[in-house]
Amino acid sequence: MTVFVCAGCGAVLSAPVSQVALPVHAHQKWGNGVLLPVLMESGTYAVDPDPWGPPWRRWSEVGEDEAAARGVFAPVYALSYGAPGAIVVAPGDTRGTVLIPDRCGGHCCGLTGGDGPNLACERCGRAVATRIDDCSLWQAVWFAPDAVRALPADGPAVGPSGWEAAAIRERPGPPPVDQSGQWSPQWEAAAGAGLAHLLAASSGTPLNVPGGLLRDLFGRALDVLLPAGAAAKTLALAGPGLPVPDPAADIVLVPRHPRTGDPWQPSGTVRAVPLPTEVWAYLAFPRERLPVPASGGLPDGVLRDDPPPMRPWRPLWPDREIFLDTLARLPAVRQPWLRGIYDRVRDRRSYPHLF
């Protein structure tokens, strides 16, 4: 466990928290006027290894060589020149901070952090963090890496330390669809990031995607973005608790470790594409909930009818911005065929019903 303190005066700024992997949807903007919940589970924190926040520099000022040195290999609107290593916690896990009144700008319903750090240490007044709670953004507090220090604290770490199959299988996560038929924003984010990795792994060859939820997640997008053809590669799931995948599988979807973020490594030379643990576990171990009658039982396979089963009212749309951000950070995007896909998606006029 870790507690964060002010780098200036040493005042405690957080509750004891345990490090977990940075959520793939950490910087997601979703919906229009939607109030999203808290990004981080209480008692946890994550570190963004990439630069985040202002100042920003446009692509035309930076150029391809400098952008590539910063890990961006395709044109983006602007690159962050903020410090890497921002630390994100749940707002309820902060301690001893106060808002900076002249930095509380927002767009609609709350704070966006567009004016820079908007939380100060209550003891010494040093700007230490950015609170975000505007609509369409995940609620979070981001500590500036140079404004805080990490100190050890007592308490158990959150999540499994290794690849224990039972712990990975039981990781709580959002269902893909809610009762209204709306796809989860976390699933759309996972689809956007996973799609970028799948395209890079495909080398431009069509992919055979199994049916069911996995096809809902990727099949439609891959059918549109990759050329049709008979010489298709095979996609499968692999990871802790699953049987060894079919040797004929060319690409496997694997979980990222919930604490470290490292992808599970399959044996052999098969290409591995990472997914958030919660999404992978839902795909690997379907959790369709069956009805539980007051007495007696129901035949196998009979689904509950109250409340009605969760079914989507539209196809899943991969998160466009997360797809582009992920793909821009993969060196493979410099290949002409993949750069062409990137440019067409970025143009906004292409694939209006896919992203």
C-alpha positions as CSV (number, residue, x, y, z in Angstrom):
1,M,0.0,0.0,0.0
2,T,1.0,3.6,-0.6
3,V,0.1,7.0,0.7
4,F,0.8,10.2,-1.3
5,V,2.1,13.3,0.5
6,C,2.8,16.8,-0.7
7,A,6.3,17.2,-2.1
8,G,6.5,20.7,-0.6
9,C,5.4,20.3,3.0
10,G,4.8,16.6,3.5
11,A,1.1,16.8,4.3
12,V,-0.9,13.6,3.6
13,L,-2.9,14.0,0.4
14,S,-4.4,10.5,0.0
15,A,-5.8,7.5,1.9
16,P,-3.7,4.3,1.7
17,V,-4.0,3.0,-1.8
18,S,-2.8,0.0,-3.8
19,Q,-1.5,0.2,-7.3
20,V,-3.4,-1.4,-10.2
21,A,-3.3,-1.2,-13.9
22,L,-4.3,2.0,-15.6
23,P,-7.9,1.5,-17.1
24,V,-8.0,1.6,-20.8
25,H,-10.8,4.1,-20.6
26,A,-8.9,6.5,-18.3
27,H,-9.0,9.4,-20.7
28,Q,-12.3,8.4,-22.5
29,K,-14.9,11.0,-23.4
30,W,-18.2,9.2,-23.7
31,G,-21.7,10.3,-24.7
32,N,-23.2,13.8,-24.6
33,G,-24.1,15.2,-21.2
34,V,-23.7,11.8,-19.6
35,L,-22.6,11.7,-15.9
36,L,-20.0,8.9,-15.8
37,P,-19.1,7.2,-12.5
38,V,-15.8,7.3,-10.7
39,L,-12.8,5.9,-12.7
40,M,-10.9,4.2,-9.9
41,E,-12.1,1.7,-7.4
42,S,-11.8,3.0,-3.8
43,G,-8.4,2.1,-2.3
44,T,-6.6,1.9,-5.6
45,Y,-4.4,4.1,-7.8
46,A,-2.8,3.9,-11.2
47,V,0.0,5.6,-13.0
48,D,-0.1,6.9,-16.6
49,P,3.3,6.3,-18.1
50,D,2.6,8.8,-21.0
51,P,2.6,12.6,-20.8
52,W,-0.8,13.9,-19.9
53,G,-2.4,17.4,-19.8
54,P,-1.1,20.8,-20.7
55,P,1.0,22.2,-22.3
56,W,0.0,20.9,-25.7
57,R,1.8,21.2,-29.0
58,R,0.3,20.7,-32.4
59,W,1.6,18.0,-34.7
60,S,2.7,20.7,-37.2
61,E,5.0,22.2,-34.6
62,V,6.4,18.8,-33.4
63,G,7.0,16.9,-36.6
64,E,7.3,13.2,-37.3
65,D,10.8,12.5,-35.8
66,E,10.2,14.2,-32.5
67,A,6.7,12.6,-32.2
68,A,8.2,9.2,-32.9
69,A,10.8,9.8,-30.2
70,R,7.8,10.4,-27.8
71,G,6.1,7.2,-28.9
72,V,3.6,8.6,-31.4
73,F,3.9,7.3,-35.0
74,A,1.0,8.8,-36.8
75,P,-0.4,12.4,-37.0
76,V,-2.5,13.5,-34.0
77,Y,-4.1,16.9,-33.4
78,A,-1.7,17.7,-30.5
79,L,0.8,16.1,-28.2
80,S,0.9,16.5,-24.5
81,Y,4.1,18.0,-23.1
82,G,3.0,17.6,-19.6
83,A,5.0,15.4,-17.2
84,P,4.6,11.6,-17.6
85,G,3.7,9.6,-14.6
86,A,0.4,11.3,-13.5
87,I,-1.2,9.4,-10.6
88,V,-5.0,8.9,-10.6
89,V,-7.1,8.1,-7.6
90,A,-10.8,8.1,-6.7
91,P,-11.9,11.6,-5.5
92,G,-13.0,10.0,-2.2
93,D,-9.5,8.8,-1.6
94,T,-8.0,12.4,-1.5
95,R,-7.1,14.1,1.8
96,G,-6.1,17.6,2.7
97,T,-6.8,19.4,-0.6
98,V,-8.8,22.5,-1.5
99,L,-10.0,23.8,-4.9
100,I,-8.1,26.6,-6.6
101,P,-11.0,29.1,-7.4
102,D,-9.5,30.6,-10.6
103,R,-8.8,27.1,-12.1
104,C,-12.2,25.6,-11.9
105,G,-13.2,25.9,-15.5
106,G,-15.4,23.3,-17.1
107,H,-17.5,22.7,-20.2
108,C,-20.9,21.8,-18.9
109,C,-21.6,20.2,-15.6
110,G,-18.3,20.3,-13.7
111,L,-14.5,20.5,-13.9
112,T,-12.4,19.4,-16.9
113,G,-8.9,20.4,-15.7
114,G,-8.4,22.5,-18.8
115,D,-6.9,25.3,-16.8
116,G,-4.2,23.1,-15.2
117,P,-4.1,21.7,-11.7
118,N,-7.2,22.9,-9.7
119,L,-6.5,21.3,-6.3
120,A,-3.9,22.7,-3.8
121,C,-2.4,21.3,-0.7
122,E,-4.5,22.7,2.2
123,R,-1.5,23.2,4.4
124,C,1.0,25.0,2.1
125,G,-1.1,26.0,-1.0
126,R,1.0,24.1,-3.5
127,A,-0.9,23.1,-6.7
128,V,-0.9,19.3,-6.5
129,A,-3.7,17.7,-8.5
130,T,-6.5,18.0,-11.0
131,R,-10.1,17.1,-10.2
132,I,-12.2,16.0,-13.1
133,D,-15.9,15.6,-12.8
134,D,-17.5,17.1,-15.9
135,C,-20.2,15.2,-17.8
136,S,-19.0,12.7,-20.4
137,L,-15.7,12.3,-18.4
138,W,-14.8,9.7,-15.8
139,Q,-14.6,11.3,-12.3
140,A,-11.1,11.2,-11.0
141,V,-8.3,13.1,-9.3
142,W,-4.9,13.2,-11.0
143,F,-1.9,14.0,-8.9
144,A,0.9,15.8,-10.7
145,P,3.9,13.5,-10.5
146,D,6.3,16.3,-9.4
147,A,4.0,17.6,-6.7
148,V,3.6,14.5,-4.6
149,R,5.8,11.8,-3.0
150,A,4.8,8.2,-2.4
151,L,5.4,6.7,1.0
152,P,4.8,3.1,2.1
153,A,1.6,2.4,4.1
154,D,0.2,-0.6,5.9
155,G,-2.5,-2.7,4.3
156,P,-3.1,-5.5,1.9
157,A,-2.6,-5.0,-1.9
158,V,-5.7,-5.1,-4.1
159,G,-6.1,-8.0,-6.6
160,P,-4.1,-11.1,-7.3
161,S,-0.3,-10.9,-7.3
162,G,0.0,-13.6,-9.9
163,W,-2.1,-15.3,-12.6
164,E,-4.4,-17.2,-10.2
165,A,-7.2,-18.5,-12.5
166,A,-9.9,-18.3,-9.9
167,A,-9.1,-14.7,-9.0
168,I,-8.9,-13.6,-12.6
169,R,-12.1,-15.4,-13.4
170,E,-14.0,-13.7,-10.6
171,R,-12.8,-10.2,-11.3
172,P,-15.9,-7.9,-11.0
173,G,-16.6,-5.9,-14.1
174,P,-19.4,-4.2,-15.9
175,P,-21.7,-6.3,-18.0
176,P,-21.4,-5.5,-21.7
177,V,-25.0,-4.2,-21.9
178,D,-27.2,-2.5,-19.3
179,Q,-30.9,-3.0,-18.9
180,S,-31.7,-0.2,-21.3
181,G,-29.8,-1.9,-24.1
182,Q,-26.9,0.5,-24.0
183,W,-23.4,-0.8,-24.5
184,S,-21.1,-0.2,-21.6
185,P,-18.5,2.6,-22.2
186,Q,-15.8,0.4,-20.8
187,W,-16.6,-2.2,-23.4
188,E,-16.5,0.3,-26.2
189,A,-13.2,1.5,-24.9
190,A,-11.8,-2.1,-24.8
191,A,-13.1,-2.6,-28.3
192,G,-11.3,0.5,-29.6
193,A,-8.0,-0.4,-28.0
194,G,-8.3,-4.1,-28.8
195,L,-9.2,-3.4,-32.4
196,A,-6.1,-1.4,-33.0
197,H,-3.9,-4.2,-31.7
198,L,-5.9,-6.8,-33.7
199,L,-5.4,-4.9,-36.9
200,A,-1.6,-4.6,-36.3
201,A,-1.5,-8.3,-35.5
202,S,-3.5,-9.3,-38.6
203,S,-0.9,-7.8,-41.1
204,G,-3.8,-6.9,-43.3
205,T,-5.1,-10.4,-43.6
206,P,-8.8,-11.2,-42.9
207,L,-9.6,-12.6,-39.5
208,N,-12.1,-15.4,-38.6
209,V,-13.8,-14.2,-35.4
210,P,-15.8,-16.8,-33.4
211,G,-19.5,-16.1,-32.9
212,G,-21.3,-14.7,-29.9
213,L,-20.1,-11.8,-27.8
214,L,-16.6,-11.9,-29.2
215,R,-18.0,-11.3,-32.7
216,D,-20.2,-8.5,-31.3
217,L,-17.0,-6.9,-30.0
218,F,-14.8,-7.1,-33.1
219,G,-16.4,-8.9,-36.0
220,R,-18.3,-6.1,-37.6
221,A,-15.3,-3.7,-37.5
222,L,-12.8,-6.2,-38.8
223,D,-15.2,-7.2,-41.6
224,V,-15.3,-3.5,-42.7
225,L,-11.7,-2.5,-42.2
226,L,-9.9,-5.6,-43.5
227,P,-10.3,-6.9,-47.1
228,A,-12.5,-9.9,-47.8
229,G,-10.7,-13.1,-48.7
230,A,-10.4,-16.8,-48.1
231,A,-6.9,-16.8,-46.6
232,A,-8.1,-15.7,-43.2
233,K,-6.2,-15.9,-39.9
234,T,-7.9,-17.5,-36.9
235,L,-8.7,-15.7,-33.6
236,A,-9.1,-17.4,-30.2
237,L,-9.1,-16.7,-26.5
238,A,-6.2,-17.8,-24.3
239,G,-5.3,-17.2,-20.7
240,P,-5.4,-18.6,-17.1
241,G,-8.1,-21.1,-16.5
242,L,-8.7,-21.9,-20.2
243,P,-7.6,-25.0,-22.1
244,V,-4.6,-24.7,-24.4
245,P,-5.9,-22.8,-27.5
246,D,-6.2,-24.6,-30.9
247,P,-2.7,-24.9,-32.4
248,A,-4.2,-23.5,-35.6
249,A,-5.0,-20.2,-33.9
250,D,-2.9,-17.4,-35.3
251,I,-3.9,-14.6,-32.8
252,V,-5.1,-15.0,-29.3
253,L,-6.8,-12.5,-27.0
254,V,-5.3,-12.5,-23.5
255,P,-5.9,-10.6,-20.3
256,R,-3.8,-7.8,-18.9
257,H,-2.9,-8.4,-15.3
258,P,-5.2,-6.4,-13.1
259,R,-2.4,-5.1,-10.9
260,T,0.6,-4.7,-13.3
261,G,-1.1,-4.3,-16.6
262,D,1.3,-6.8,-18.2
263,P,-0.4,-9.1,-20.8
264,W,-0.6,-12.9,-20.1
265,Q,2.0,-14.6,-22.3
266,P,1.0,-17.7,-24.3
267,S,3.4,-20.4,-25.2
268,G,4.9,-20.6,-28.7
269,T,5.0,-17.9,-31.4
270,V,1.3,-17.1,-31.6
271,R,0.5,-13.4,-31.6
272,A,-1.1,-12.1,-28.4
273,V,-3.5,-9.2,-28.2
274,P,-4.3,-7.8,-24.7
275,L,-7.7,-6.9,-23.3
276,P,-8.7,-5.5,-19.9
277,T,-9.0,-8.3,-17.4
278,E,-12.7,-7.7,-16.7
279,V,-13.6,-7.8,-20.4
280,W,-11.5,-10.8,-21.1
281,A,-12.9,-12.8,-18.2
282,Y,-16.4,-12.0,-19.3
283,L,-15.6,-13.4,-22.8
284,A,-13.7,-16.4,-21.4
285,F,-16.2,-17.3,-18.7
286,P,-19.7,-16.2,-19.8
287,R,-21.8,-15.1,-16.8
288,E,-25.3,-15.1,-18.1
289,R,-27.3,-15.1,-14.9
290,L,-30.1,-17.7,-14.6
291,P,-33.3,-17.2,-12.7
292,V,-33.5,-18.5,-9.1
293,P,-37.0,-19.6,-8.3
294,A,-38.3,-19.5,-4.7
295,S,-38.7,-23.3,-4.9
296,G,-38.0,-26.1,-7.2
297,G,-35.9,-25.5,-10.3
298,L,-35.8,-24.6,-14.0
299,P,-34.5,-26.6,-16.9
300,D,-30.9,-25.9,-18.0
301,G,-30.6,-23.0,-20.4
302,V,-33.8,-21.3,-19.4
303,L,-33.1,-17.6,-18.8
304,R,-34.9,-15.3,-16.4
305,D,-37.6,-13.1,-17.7
306,D,-37.8,-10.6,-14.8
307,P,-35.9,-8.4,-15.2
308,P,-35.6,-9.1,-19.0
309,P,-32.3,-10.3,-20.3
310,M,-29.8,-7.6,-21.2
311,R,-29.7,-7.3,-25.0
312,P,-28.3,-4.4,-27.0
313,W,-30.5,-2.2,-29.2
314,R,-27.7,-1.4,-31.6
315,P,-24.3,-2.8,-32.7
316,L,-21.3,-2.0,-30.6
317,W,-19.3,1.0,-31.8
318,P,-15.6,0.8,-30.9
319,D,-14.5,4.0,-29.2
320,R,-13.0,6.0,-32.0
321,E,-10.7,8.2,-30.0
322,I,-9.3,5.3,-28.1
323,F,-8.8,3.4,-31.3
324,L,-6.9,6.2,-32.9
325,D,-4.8,7.0,-29.8
326,T,-3.9,3.3,-29.4
327,L,-3.1,2.8,-33.1
328,A,-1.0,6.0,-33.3
329,R,1.2,4.6,-30.6
330,L,1.9,1.3,-32.4
331,P,5.0,1.3,-34.7
332,A,3.0,-0.9,-37.1
333,V,0.9,2.1,-38.1
334,R,3.8,3.3,-40.3
335,Q,2.9,0.4,-42.7
336,P,1.0,2.0,-45.7
337,W,-2.0,-0.3,-45.4
338,L,-2.5,0.4,-41.7
339,R,-1.7,4.1,-42.0
340,G,-4.4,4.2,-44.7
341,I,-7.0,2.8,-42.2
342,Y,-5.8,5.3,-39.5
343,D,-6.1,8.2,-41.9
344,R,-9.6,7.2,-43.1
345,V,-10.9,6.8,-39.5
346,R,-9.4,10.0,-38.4
347,D,-11.0,11.8,-41.4
348,R,-14.4,11.3,-39.6
349,R,-16.3,11.1,-42.9
350,S,-15.3,7.4,-43.3
351,Y,-17.2,4.6,-41.5
352,P,-19.8,6.9,-39.9
353,H,-21.9,3.9,-38.7
354,L,-18.9,2.0,-37.3
355,F,-17.3,4.6,-35.0
